[in-house]
Amino acid sequence: MSTELAVIPDPVTAAQRYAHVIGWGMHVPEKIVTNDDIAKLVDTSDEWIQARTGIRQRHVAAENESTVTFAVAAARKALAKANISPADVDLIIVGTASPEHIFPSTACLVQDALGAKNAGAYDLLAACTSFIYALSQAANAIKSNEVDTVLVIGAEALSKITDWSDRGTCILFGDGAGAFVMQARSEPGGFINSILRSDGSGGPSLMVPAGGTGMPASTATVMDNQHFIKMNGREVFRFATRVMASACQDAAERAGITIDDIDIFVPHQANKRIIESATKKLKVPEEKMVVTIQDYGNTSSASIPIAICEAIEKGQIKQNDTLMLVAFGGGLTWGAGVLQWDVPPPPPLTRIQETRRSIFYRYARIKSVFRRILRRMEARIFGDGAK
Ligand code: ACO
């Protein structure tokens, strides 16, 4: 499929610039929590969870794992697939609903761990829609000639902000990360366009109330479980079934195509019934929908890149397929994007390339430690300046 959309030309080569995905990778923690495991914590059952959500199991972070560790693992795989050095990355965007801290951003910690010394880095917080928002920003930064290569990551450690005594939420969420490397190309294709939407009046239906400036952390907020995800499930369900199909239709229209031109739909994996409702409204065959929720639960920002990695692995997504990505989440936010999957599968790295990469990451770690020590020494020696 070719597109008529206006693209700003590269002022140097005068060629039009398109944002292609050239590398992808995912990572989930080893620990698996089944529905039966959850039934030992709250009043629920495997039967209820499967029937109402489609979830069979989810991967959950160990104590020493977090959003950054997942993001770094997925990013390394995506960079290896693209066969580019972290030093070639101009920008890192991490979409997340469970950032490592308020600041520094998760993206900056990822930058440090990867040794991506030439990259700008920031987090993008649009809850489960973050990955589509981030792809849109990355593609537009590439098309406008601001950058050439962007690492886009969706990463979550939602288990750390889940109330494991609340059966309305703890059955849903899982941890993990997915990453894309996007790069400028002159051939048409790649990330074509997106539509991004929000409605803050629905904010209270899905939120983490405390820990920000509106409700700073205190003994009372901790005692009252206000640092965990709170959700009005029915309200979110109604909102999701309302916006999923219309977002796809709007994005397709803007790209100058129809829903029939889409080969594969990759919806946010929040609830199988929400995906089934969108499938019906869009009148598309079930085989066109990627569904991975049974194995991972709702991994928020990570759910779309994880689903894409899985679908490529299983052969459901093939070269030259036109994909529709669609998501909704806290904010409220929602959005959809059209992506042409046109880059051929890259050859695997040789053993020497893999070894070189692993040495590079170790070296990046040593350099980071060294810079921290140097910073401390400078503070000791010069104090508040060389007087
Ligand atoms: N186990 C057993 N029973 C339960 C459970 C449970 N885990 N949870 C609720 N129930 C009970 C309720 O108490 C209720 O009982 P009642 O009829 O006696 O009152 C009954 O089951 C039905 O409850 P509902 O809340 O209507 O159940 P529903 O079918 O809506 O399913 C769910 C709940 C799964 C949470 C659903 O509403 C949902 O998926 N909502 C959307 C969630 C979502 O997509 N969130 C996005 C988050 S993404 C982000 O931005 C972080």
Residues whose N, C-alpha, C, O or C-beta is under 5 A from the ligand:
A	BS01	ACO	D43 T44 S45 W48 R52 T53 A97 A127 C128 R167 G168 I171 G233 R234 V236 F237 A270 N271 S300 F328 G329 G330
